[in-house]
């Protein structure tokens, strides 16, 4: 099994919840997504987008 090398906290903030269960996760500190445009309001996810996230 391979080890995930991507930024785990960035993925947490993109999904909007603490996926990895770490207490140090930035989701607990920031309620907005990662990156330059993360503080913008989130648009509604389409049905297809919901299927992709599941």
MDTraj code that builds the backbone (N, CA, C; nanometers):
import mdtraj as md
import numpy as np

residues = "UNK UNK UNK UNK UNK UNK UNK UNK UNK UNK UNK UNK UNK UNK UNK UNK UNK UNK UNK UNK UNK UNK UNK UNK UNK UNK UNK UNK UNK UNK UNK UNK UNK UNK UNK UNK UNK UNK UNK UNK UNK UNK UNK UNK UNK UNK UNK UNK UNK UNK UNK UNK UNK UNK".split()
xyz = np.array([
    [0.0841, -0.1172, 0.0000],
    [0.0000, 0.0000, 0.0000],
    [0.0889, 0.1240, 0.0000],
    [0.0545, 0.2194, -0.0838],
    [0.1369, 0.3391, -0.0940],
    [0.0980, 0.4429, 0.0108],
    [0.1905, 0.5298, 0.0391],
    [0.1679, 0.6352, 0.1374],
    [0.1249, 0.7628, 0.0655],
    [0.0246, 0.8310, 0.1198],
    [-0.0235, 0.9554, 0.0590],
    [0.0772, 1.0660, 0.0873],
    [0.1267, 1.1273, -0.0206],
    [0.2249, 1.2343, -0.0054],
    [0.1644, 1.3716, -0.0283],
    [0.0376, 1.3778, -0.0671],
    [-0.0277, 1.5069, -0.0913],
    [-0.0536, 1.5775, 0.0414],
    [-0.0847, 1.7047, 0.0337],
    [-0.1117, 1.7841, 0.1532],
    [-0.2461, 1.7432, 0.2126],
    [-0.2440, 1.6749, 0.3247],
    [-0.3660, 1.6212, 0.3844],
    [-0.4569, 1.7312, 0.4374],
    [-0.3973, 1.8361, 0.4918],
    [-0.4796, 1.9433, 0.5472],
    [-0.5500, 2.0201, 0.4364],
    [-0.4851, 2.0319, 0.3207],
    [-0.5467, 2.0995, 0.2071],
    [-0.6696, 2.0209, 0.1598],
    [-0.6597, 1.8895, 0.1593],
    [-0.7733, 1.8056, 0.1199],
    [-0.8855, 1.8194, 0.2216],
    [-0.8512, 1.8235, 0.3498],
    [-0.9518, 1.8440, 0.4549],
    [-1.0297, 1.9722, 0.4315],
    [-0.9580, 2.0799, 0.4042],
    [-1.0241, 2.2091, 0.3877],
    [-1.1043, 2.2149, 0.2592],
    [-1.0603, 2.1451, 0.1562],
    [-1.1361, 2.1434, 0.0309],
    [-1.2685, 2.0702, 0.0486],
    [-1.2667, 1.9605, 0.1238],
    [-1.3889, 1.8842, 0.1476],
    [-1.4761, 1.9478, 0.2553],
    [-1.4167, 2.0274, 0.3423],
    [-1.4933, 2.0961, 0.4445],
    [-1.5130, 2.0176, 0.5717],
    [-1.4400, 1.9077, 0.5878],
    [-1.4496, 1.8281, 0.7102],
    [-1.3167, 1.7612, 0.7382],
    [-1.3000, 1.7148, 0.8594],
    [-1.1760, 1.6527, 0.9036],
    [-1.1772, 1.5060, 0.8618],
    [-1.1208, 1.4754, 0.7465],
    [-1.1234, 1.3398, 0.6908],
    [-1.0282, 1.2469, 0.7644],
    [-0.9103, 1.2947, 0.7968],
    [-0.8054, 1.2114, 0.8542],
    [-0.8173, 1.1972, 1.0055],
    [-0.9042, 1.2743, 1.0694],
    [-0.9249, 1.2621, 1.2129],
    [-0.8120, 1.3178, 1.2977],
    [-0.7375, 1.4105, 1.2454],
    [-0.6262, 1.4685, 1.3205],
    [-0.6738, 1.5895, 1.4001],
    [-0.6352, 1.5994, 1.5255],
    [-0.6780, 1.7149, 1.6057],
    [-0.6122, 1.8452, 1.5606],
    [-0.4968, 1.8360, 1.4929],
    [-0.4239, 1.9537, 1.4483],
    [-0.4760, 2.0079, 1.3143],
    [-0.5786, 1.9453, 1.2602],
    [-0.6288, 1.9818, 1.1278],
    [-0.6715, 2.1279, 1.1218],
    [-0.6425, 2.1913, 1.0082],
    [-0.6749, 2.3329, 0.9932],
    [-0.8238, 2.3568, 0.9746],
    [-0.9028, 2.2534, 0.9533],
    [-1.0487, 2.2688, 0.9443],
    [-1.1025, 2.3181, 1.0778],
    [-1.0389, 2.2770, 1.1857],
    [-1.0813, 2.3203, 1.3186],
    [-1.0543, 2.4692, 1.3398],
    [-0.9570, 2.5243, 1.2675],
    [-0.9201, 2.6648, 1.2835],
    [-0.9808, 2.7553, 1.1770],
    [-0.9905, 2.7057, 1.0531],
    [-1.0398, 2.7880, 0.9416],
    [-1.1614, 2.7214, 0.8791],
    [-1.2647, 2.7991, 0.8555],
    [-1.3864, 2.7421, 0.7979],
    [-1.3922, 2.7603, 0.6467],
    [-1.2845, 2.8077, 0.5847],
    [-1.2845, 2.8297, 0.4405],
    [-1.1835, 2.7374, 0.3727],
    [-1.1938, 2.7267, 0.2430],
    [-1.1103, 2.6373, 0.1657],
    [-0.9678, 2.6863, 0.1495],
    [-0.8812, 2.6038, 0.0910],
    [-0.7416, 2.6397, 0.0742],
    [-0.7209, 2.7324, -0.0448],
    [-0.6091, 2.8004, -0.0468],
    [-0.5693, 2.8782, -0.1627],
    [-0.6108, 3.0240, -0.1590],
    [-0.5773, 3.0915, -0.2686],
    [-0.5986, 3.2351, -0.2792],
    [-0.7470, 3.2715, -0.2766],
    [-0.8311, 3.1879, -0.3359],
    [-0.9739, 3.2181, -0.3463],
    [-1.0570, 3.1350, -0.2490],
    [-0.9961, 3.0818, -0.1467],
    [-1.0655, 2.9944, -0.0532],
    [-1.1701, 3.0632, 0.0323],
    [-1.1570, 3.1939, 0.0524],
    [-1.2509, 3.2633, 0.1398],
    [-1.3788, 3.3034, 0.0680],
    [-1.3849, 3.2787, -0.0614],
    [-1.5078, 3.3077, -0.1352],
    [-1.6163, 3.2087, -0.0967],
    [-1.7387, 3.2503, -0.1212],
    [-1.8518, 3.1645, -0.0883],
    [-1.8503, 3.0400, -0.1772],
    [-1.8815, 2.9248, -0.1216],
    [-1.8831, 2.8016, -0.1988],
    [-2.0112, 2.7925, -0.2799],
    [-1.9972, 2.7504, -0.4048],
    [-2.1150, 2.7319, -0.4883],
    [-2.1763, 2.5954, -0.4588],
    [-2.3022, 2.5794, -0.4948],
    [-2.3730, 2.4544, -0.4684],
    [-2.3148, 2.3441, -0.5562],
    [-2.2926, 2.2297, -0.4976],
    [-2.2374, 2.1164, -0.5690],
    [-2.3460, 2.0505, -0.6528],
    [-2.3139, 2.0140, -0.7759],
    [-2.4110, 1.9477, -0.8626],
    [-2.4284, 1.8025, -0.8184],
    [-2.5286, 1.7363, -0.8744],
    [-2.5510, 1.5950, -0.8427],
    [-2.4302, 1.5115, -0.8836],
    [-2.3733, 1.5438, -0.9979],
    [-2.2556, 1.4723, -1.0455],
    [-2.1358, 1.4957, -0.9521],
    [-2.1205, 1.6175, -0.9049],
    [-2.0124, 1.6484, -0.8122],
    [-2.0255, 1.5727, -0.6810],
    [-2.1491, 1.5560, -0.6353],
    [-2.1737, 1.4787, -0.5125],
    [-2.1365, 1.3331, -0.5342],
    [-2.1671, 1.2794, -0.6522],
    [-2.1317, 1.1408, -0.6837],
    [-1.9799, 1.1231, -0.6863],
    [-1.9093, 1.2221, -0.7389],
    [-1.7640, 1.2121, -0.7464],
    [-1.6996, 1.2156, -0.6084],
    [-1.7556, 1.2914, -0.5169],
    [-1.6992, 1.3006, -0.3816],
    [-1.7264, 1.1771, -0.2983],
    [-1.8317, 1.1042, -0.3287],
    [-1.8695, 0.9868, -0.2488],
    [-1.7745, 0.8715, -0.2710],
])
top = md.Topology()
chain = top.add_chain()
for i, resn in enumerate(residues, 1):
    res = top.add_residue(resn, chain, resSeq=i)
    for name in ("N", "CA", "C"):
        top.add_atom(name, md.element.get_by_symbol(name[0]), res)
traj = md.Trajectory(xyz[None], top)
